[in-house]
Amino acid sequence: MEIHGLLKEDQILLDLESDDKKHVLEEFVSALKKKRVISEDKVILEELLKREKLGSTGLEKGIAIPHALIEGLENPLLALALIKRGIDFEAVDQMPTYIIVLLLGNKDNPGLQLEVLAHICRLVKETQFIEKVKVAESSQDIRLILKEEEEKI
């Protein structure tokens, strides 16, 4: 599976300003709506926050992968945001989170979302994806990093 095709330049945000998990998710979803990447911002935010209540999607090494299943979504949606100063996302390793990879899947096909999620986790574990993205300067750089690191697995 290759996921770099799912991440478009207008789905990459280079510096979110919020300083806590709830507000950073609100800012992320709002920015995606302003860019017309999504339309159902309230539903998406509600589902993401509902998922976070089950347990944080903050992993280790400075990355979080908030995800939700949304009714009527045709294809998985992948978006990425950088938080240059890092925030507390209640990560497993209790370290700051610098990269948020937002994943939305179709409620009628949850298996595809799980495949993408597993692929992202493998990418994080087996490559230098996080380290390279943390210092990326443009959305083009991030897309290229994703493609190059994905080719290694």
C-alpha positions as CSV (number, residue, x, y, z in Angstrom):
1,M,0.0,0.0,0.0
2,E,1.2,3.5,-0.8
3,I,-0.4,6.5,0.9
4,H,1.6,9.4,-0.4
5,G,-1.1,9.9,-3.1
6,L,-3.7,10.6,-0.3
7,L,-1.8,13.6,1.0
8,K,-2.3,16.6,-1.2
9,E,-0.5,19.9,-0.7
10,D,-3.6,21.8,0.5
11,Q,-4.0,19.1,3.2
12,I,-0.7,20.1,4.8
13,L,-0.5,22.8,7.5
14,L,2.9,24.0,8.4
15,D,2.4,25.6,11.9
16,L,-0.7,25.2,14.0
17,E,-0.8,27.7,16.9
18,S,-3.1,26.1,19.5
19,D,-1.5,24.8,22.7
20,D,-3.7,21.9,23.7
21,K,-5.2,18.8,22.1
22,K,-8.8,19.9,21.8
23,H,-7.9,23.3,20.4
24,V,-5.4,22.0,18.0
25,L,-7.9,19.6,16.6
26,E,-10.5,22.4,16.3
27,E,-7.9,24.6,14.5
28,F,-6.9,21.7,12.2
29,V,-10.4,20.9,11.2
30,S,-11.3,24.6,10.7
31,A,-8.3,25.1,8.5
32,L,-9.3,22.1,6.3
33,K,-12.8,23.5,6.0
34,K,-11.5,26.9,5.0
35,K,-9.4,25.2,2.3
36,R,-12.5,23.3,1.2
37,V,-10.8,20.0,1.8
38,I,-13.8,19.0,4.1
39,S,-17.3,20.3,4.5
40,E,-18.7,18.5,7.5
41,D,-16.4,20.2,10.1
42,K,-18.7,19.9,13.1
43,V,-19.3,16.2,12.5
44,I,-15.6,15.5,11.9
45,L,-14.5,17.4,15.0
46,E,-17.1,15.6,17.1
47,E,-16.0,12.2,15.9
48,L,-12.3,13.0,16.4
49,L,-13.0,14.2,20.0
50,K,-15.2,11.2,20.7
51,R,-12.3,8.9,19.6
52,E,-9.8,10.8,21.8
53,K,-12.0,10.2,24.8
54,L,-11.5,6.4,24.3
55,G,-7.7,6.9,24.5
56,S,-5.2,9.3,23.1
57,T,-4.0,8.9,19.5
58,G,-0.7,10.4,20.5
59,L,1.9,7.8,19.8
60,E,5.6,8.2,20.5
61,K,8.5,10.1,18.8
62,G,6.4,13.3,18.5
63,I,3.5,12.1,16.3
64,A,-0.3,11.7,16.8
65,I,-2.7,10.1,14.4
66,P,-6.2,11.2,15.3
67,H,-8.7,9.3,13.2
68,A,-12.4,8.8,12.8
69,L,-14.9,7.0,10.6
70,I,-17.2,9.4,8.8
71,E,-20.5,8.4,7.1
72,G,-20.6,9.1,3.3
73,L,-16.8,9.7,2.9
74,E,-15.9,8.2,-0.5
75,N,-12.1,7.8,0.0
76,P,-9.8,8.0,3.0
77,L,-8.7,11.5,3.7
78,L,-5.2,12.2,5.0
79,A,-4.0,15.5,6.3
80,L,-0.9,16.5,8.1
81,A,0.0,19.4,10.4
82,L,3.1,20.6,12.1
83,I,3.2,22.2,15.5
84,K,6.7,23.6,15.7
85,R,6.9,24.1,19.4
86,G,5.1,20.9,20.3
87,I,2.1,20.3,22.5
88,D,0.9,17.8,25.1
89,F,-1.2,15.3,23.1
90,E,-1.2,12.8,25.9
91,A,1.2,10.7,24.0
92,V,2.2,7.2,25.0
93,D,5.8,8.3,25.7
94,Q,4.6,11.5,27.4
95,M,6.8,13.6,25.1
96,P,5.5,16.6,23.1
97,T,3.7,16.0,19.8
98,Y,5.0,17.9,16.7
99,I,3.3,16.1,13.9
100,I,-0.4,15.4,13.6
101,V,-1.5,13.0,10.8
102,L,-5.3,13.3,10.6
103,L,-7.0,10.2,9.0
104,L,-10.7,10.0,8.1
105,G,-12.2,6.8,6.8
106,N,-15.6,5.7,5.5
107,K,-17.9,4.2,8.2
108,D,-19.0,1.6,5.7
109,N,-15.4,0.5,4.9
110,P,-13.5,0.6,8.2
111,G,-11.0,-2.0,7.0
112,L,-9.4,0.5,4.5
113,Q,-8.9,3.1,7.3
114,L,-7.2,0.4,9.4
115,E,-4.9,-0.5,6.5
116,V,-3.8,3.2,6.2
117,L,-3.4,3.5,9.9
118,A,-1.2,0.4,10.0
119,H,0.9,1.7,7.1
120,I,1.5,5.0,8.9
121,C,2.5,3.2,12.0
122,R,5.0,1.1,10.1
123,L,6.3,4.2,8.3
124,V,6.9,5.9,11.7
125,K,8.6,2.8,13.1
126,E,10.8,1.8,10.2
127,T,11.9,5.1,8.6
128,Q,13.2,8.6,9.4
129,F,9.8,10.1,8.5
130,I,9.2,11.9,11.8
131,E,12.7,13.4,12.0
132,K,12.6,14.6,8.4
133,V,9.1,16.1,8.5
134,K,9.8,18.0,11.8
135,V,12.4,20.1,9.9
136,A,10.6,20.3,6.6
137,E,10.0,23.9,5.3
138,S,7.2,23.4,2.8
139,S,4.2,21.2,2.0
140,Q,6.1,20.1,-1.2
141,D,9.0,18.9,1.0
142,I,6.6,16.9,3.3
143,R,5.0,15.2,0.3
144,L,8.4,14.3,-1.1
145,I,9.6,13.0,2.3
146,L,6.5,10.8,2.6
147,K,7.0,9.4,-0.9
148,E,10.8,8.8,-0.3
149,E,10.3,7.2,3.1
150,E,7.4,5.1,1.9
151,E,9.6,3.6,-0.8
152,K,11.9,2.2,2.0
153,I,9.2,0.0,3.4
